[in-house]
Amino acid sequence: MIPGQDAGLPPLTRRLLGWEIVVVFAVSLGGSALFAIINLAGSLTAHKALGRQHALLVGSLAPGRPLLDLTLQLASITVTLAPVALVFYLMARSGEPPSAMGLDTTRPASDMARGAALAAIIGGLGLGLYLAAFHAGLSLNVVPENLPAVWWRTPVLILDAFQNGILEEILVVGYLLRRLDQLGWSPARAVTLSAVLRGSYHLYQGFGGFAGNAAMGAVFGILYRRWGRVTPLIIAHTLIDGVAFVGYAVLRGRVSWLP
């Protein structure tokens, strides 16, 4: 029986647990990694340098039709979060509530403080690394958003940031590290896999995107091991992406250092 599984449930073998991990990521971020690798190959074989190519993160889904665009944006966010529901279901079948990965509201003050501090540090370092990689020709020009200037622009950007925080931290940190623990992986090996996976589905941004997000993944994995909580990581990730999306919308064309 897998450690932590409810004794009243049929045993979940290690082989089945391994397949569970494969299936979860095949329909989520693992699939994103595959497309990111293919997109990077396309960028590298294009007839122009990486720095002259663009990687758009949040763009219009129905140009010129704001109401339809909003509907598609909200639908996309909802569908993208489906793998999180799958993880909760699989954990529930094993007798594991979300609090098993430290996802709850029992420590709001400390979670918020840790998340904000982590966002400030990682966000600042990440921006510096991206700019260095871009000017070195190792990264595409990452365009955080290109939504129309309508009333729902900022709310959708914030929702997108929250979606990223929820999806990535629950799957790549809370779920994956917990399952790898149950498979008997060493902490260092598990955190390394988590970090490399995080970097891989950002390869569409170039090598800078891979390196920066893999480093972020390593830090987040180590802190998860120390804190036993995924909640502050979700807060940090949401703040990092939220500032990047909304900040870009505000600063685009107004500062010289932003590509």
C-alpha positions as CSV (number, residue, x, y, z in Angstrom):
1,M,0.0,0.0,0.0
2,I,1.2,3.5,-0.8
3,P,2.2,5.5,2.3
4,G,-0.6,7.9,3.3
5,Q,-3.4,6.0,1.5
6,D,-6.6,5.4,3.4
7,A,-6.5,1.8,4.8
8,G,-10.2,1.4,3.9
9,L,-9.5,1.7,0.1
10,P,-8.1,-0.9,-2.2
11,P,-4.3,-0.7,-2.4
12,L,-2.8,1.5,-5.1
13,T,0.3,-0.2,-6.4
14,R,3.5,1.8,-7.2
15,R,3.0,0.8,-10.9
16,L,-0.5,2.3,-11.0
17,L,0.8,5.4,-9.1
18,G,3.5,5.8,-11.7
19,W,0.9,5.6,-14.5
20,E,-1.3,8.1,-12.6
21,I,1.5,10.6,-12.7
22,V,2.0,10.1,-16.4
23,V,-1.7,10.4,-17.2
24,V,-2.1,13.6,-15.1
25,F,0.8,15.3,-16.9
26,A,-0.1,13.9,-20.3
27,V,-3.4,15.9,-20.2
28,S,-1.8,19.0,-18.7
29,L,1.6,20.5,-18.3
30,G,3.5,17.5,-19.9
31,G,1.5,18.1,-23.1
32,S,2.4,21.8,-22.8
33,A,6.1,20.9,-22.5
34,L,5.9,18.8,-25.7
35,F,4.4,21.7,-27.7
36,A,6.9,24.1,-26.1
37,I,9.8,22.0,-27.3
38,I,8.3,21.8,-30.9
39,N,7.7,25.6,-30.8
40,L,11.3,26.2,-29.7
41,A,12.6,24.0,-32.6
42,G,10.4,26.1,-34.9
43,S,11.9,29.3,-33.5
44,L,15.5,28.0,-33.8
45,T,15.0,27.1,-37.5
46,A,13.2,30.3,-38.4
47,H,15.0,32.8,-40.6
48,K,15.5,35.4,-37.9
49,A,17.1,35.6,-34.5
50,L,15.3,34.6,-31.3
51,G,15.3,38.2,-30.1
52,R,13.4,39.3,-33.2
53,Q,10.6,36.7,-32.5
54,H,7.7,37.1,-30.1
55,A,6.1,34.8,-27.6
56,L,2.7,36.1,-26.6
57,L,1.4,34.9,-23.2
58,V,-2.2,36.4,-23.0
59,G,-3.7,37.5,-26.2
60,S,-7.1,38.2,-27.8
61,L,-9.2,35.1,-28.7
62,A,-11.7,37.0,-30.8
63,P,-10.2,40.3,-32.1
64,G,-12.7,43.0,-32.7
65,R,-15.5,41.2,-30.7
66,P,-15.0,42.1,-27.0
67,L,-18.0,40.2,-25.6
68,L,-17.1,36.9,-27.4
69,D,-13.4,37.5,-26.5
70,L,-14.3,37.8,-22.8
71,T,-16.5,34.6,-23.0
72,L,-13.6,32.7,-24.6
73,Q,-11.1,34.0,-22.1
74,L,-13.2,32.8,-19.2
75,A,-13.9,29.5,-20.8
76,S,-10.2,29.0,-21.5
77,I,-9.3,29.7,-17.9
78,T,-11.9,27.3,-16.6
79,V,-10.9,24.5,-18.9
80,T,-7.2,25.0,-18.2
81,L,-7.9,24.3,-14.5
82,A,-9.6,21.0,-15.2
83,P,-6.4,19.0,-14.3
84,V,-6.5,20.5,-10.8
85,A,-9.9,19.0,-10.3
86,L,-8.5,15.7,-11.6
87,V,-5.7,15.8,-9.0
88,F,-8.1,16.5,-6.2
89,Y,-10.3,13.6,-7.3
90,L,-7.3,11.2,-7.5
91,M,-6.1,12.3,-4.1
92,A,-9.6,12.0,-2.6
93,R,-9.8,8.4,-3.8
94,S,-6.5,7.8,-1.9
95,G,-8.0,9.4,1.2
96,E,-5.8,12.6,0.9
97,P,-7.5,16.0,1.3
98,P,-6.0,19.1,-0.3
99,S,-4.6,20.0,3.1
100,A,-2.2,17.1,2.7
101,M,-0.2,19.3,0.4
102,G,-0.7,22.4,2.5
103,L,-3.6,23.8,0.5
104,D,-5.9,25.4,3.0
105,T,-6.7,28.7,4.8
106,T,-5.4,27.8,8.2
107,R,-2.4,30.2,8.1
108,P,-3.5,33.3,6.0
109,A,-1.1,35.8,7.5
110,S,2.1,33.7,7.2
111,D,1.1,32.3,3.8
112,M,0.5,35.9,2.5
113,A,3.7,37.2,4.0
114,R,5.8,34.3,2.6
115,G,4.1,34.5,-0.8
116,A,4.6,38.3,-1.1
117,A,8.3,38.1,0.0
118,L,9.0,35.2,-2.4
119,A,7.2,37.1,-5.2
120,A,9.4,40.2,-4.7
121,I,12.6,38.2,-4.7
122,I,11.8,35.8,-7.5
123,G,10.0,38.4,-9.6
124,G,12.9,40.8,-9.5
125,L,15.6,38.2,-10.2
126,G,13.4,36.7,-12.9
127,L,13.0,40.0,-14.7
128,G,16.7,40.6,-14.6
129,L,17.5,37.1,-16.0
130,Y,14.9,37.5,-18.8
131,L,16.4,40.9,-19.9
132,A,19.9,39.4,-19.8
133,A,18.8,36.4,-21.8
134,F,16.9,38.5,-24.3
135,H,19.8,40.9,-25.0
136,A,22.2,37.8,-25.3
137,G,19.9,36.4,-28.0
138,L,18.8,33.4,-25.9
139,S,15.2,34.4,-25.5
140,L,12.3,35.5,-27.6
141,N,10.7,38.8,-26.9
142,V,8.1,37.7,-24.3
143,V,5.0,39.8,-24.6
144,P,3.0,39.3,-21.4
145,E,-0.3,40.5,-22.8
146,N,-2.0,42.0,-25.9
147,L,-5.6,42.3,-24.9
148,P,-7.9,45.0,-26.2
149,A,-8.2,48.1,-24.0
150,V,-11.7,47.2,-22.6
151,W,-13.2,47.2,-19.1
152,W,-12.4,43.5,-18.5
153,R,-8.8,43.6,-19.5
154,T,-7.3,43.9,-16.0
155,P,-9.7,41.4,-14.3
156,V,-8.9,38.8,-17.0
157,L,-5.2,39.4,-16.6
158,I,-5.5,38.9,-12.9
159,L,-7.6,35.7,-13.4
160,D,-5.0,34.4,-15.8
161,A,-2.3,35.0,-13.2
162,F,-4.3,33.2,-10.6
163,Q,-4.9,30.3,-13.0
164,N,-1.2,29.9,-13.6
165,G,-0.5,29.9,-9.9
166,I,-3.2,27.3,-9.1
167,L,-2.4,25.0,-12.0
168,E,1.4,25.0,-11.8
169,E,2.0,24.9,-8.0
170,I,-0.7,22.3,-7.3
171,L,0.5,20.0,-10.1
172,V,4.2,20.5,-10.4
173,V,4.9,21.0,-6.7
174,G,2.1,19.8,-4.3
175,Y,0.9,16.8,-6.3
176,L,4.1,15.7,-8.1
177,L,6.4,16.0,-5.1
178,R,3.9,14.2,-2.9
179,R,3.5,11.3,-5.3
180,L,7.2,11.0,-5.9
181,D,7.7,10.8,-2.1
182,Q,5.2,7.9,-2.1
183,L,7.2,6.2,-4.8
184,G,10.4,6.5,-2.7
185,W,12.2,9.1,-4.7
186,S,14.9,11.1,-2.8
187,P,14.0,14.8,-2.2
188,A,16.8,16.1,-4.4
189,R,15.8,13.9,-7.3
190,A,12.1,14.8,-7.0
191,V,12.8,18.5,-6.8
192,T,15.1,18.3,-9.8
193,L,12.4,16.6,-11.9
194,S,9.8,19.2,-10.8
195,A,12.2,22.1,-11.7
196,V,13.1,20.6,-15.1
197,L,9.4,20.0,-15.9
198,R,8.6,23.6,-15.0
199,G,11.3,24.9,-17.2
200,S,10.4,22.6,-20.1
201,Y,6.9,23.9,-20.7
202,H,8.4,27.4,-20.8
203,L,10.8,26.5,-23.7
204,Y,8.6,28.3,-26.2
205,Q,10.0,31.5,-24.7
206,G,13.6,30.4,-25.5
207,F,16.5,29.1,-23.3
208,G,16.1,32.0,-21.0
209,G,12.5,31.0,-20.2
210,F,13.7,27.5,-19.4
211,A,16.5,28.5,-17.2
212,G,14.6,31.1,-15.2
213,N,11.6,28.9,-14.6
214,A,13.7,25.9,-13.8
215,A,15.5,27.9,-11.2
216,M,12.2,29.2,-9.8
217,G,11.0,25.6,-9.7
218,A,14.0,24.5,-7.7
219,V,13.5,27.3,-5.2
220,F,9.8,26.6,-4.9
221,G,10.4,22.8,-4.5
222,I,13.0,23.4,-1.7
223,L,10.6,25.8,0.1
224,Y,7.7,23.3,-0.2
225,R,9.9,20.7,1.4
226,R,10.7,23.1,4.2
227,W,7.2,24.6,4.8
228,G,5.0,21.7,3.8
229,R,2.6,24.1,2.2
230,V,1.7,24.9,-1.4
231,T,-0.5,27.9,-0.5
232,P,2.3,30.5,-0.2
233,L,3.7,29.3,-3.5
234,I,0.4,29.8,-5.2
235,I,0.2,33.3,-3.8
236,A,3.8,34.1,-4.9
237,H,3.2,32.8,-8.5
238,T,-0.1,34.7,-8.8
239,L,1.6,38.0,-7.7
240,I,4.6,37.4,-10.0
241,D,2.4,36.9,-13.1
242,G,-0.2,39.5,-12.0
243,V,2.5,42.2,-11.8
244,A,4.0,41.1,-15.1
245,F,0.7,41.1,-17.0
246,V,-0.8,44.3,-15.5
247,G,2.6,46.0,-15.3
248,Y,3.3,45.4,-19.0
249,A,-0.1,46.7,-19.9
250,V,0.6,49.9,-18.0
251,L,4.3,50.4,-19.0
252,R,4.3,49.2,-22.6
253,G,5.7,52.0,-24.8
254,R,6.5,54.2,-21.8
255,V,9.8,52.8,-20.6
256,S,12.9,52.3,-22.7
257,W,14.2,49.1,-21.0
258,L,11.1,47.0,-21.8
259,P,11.5,45.2,-25.1
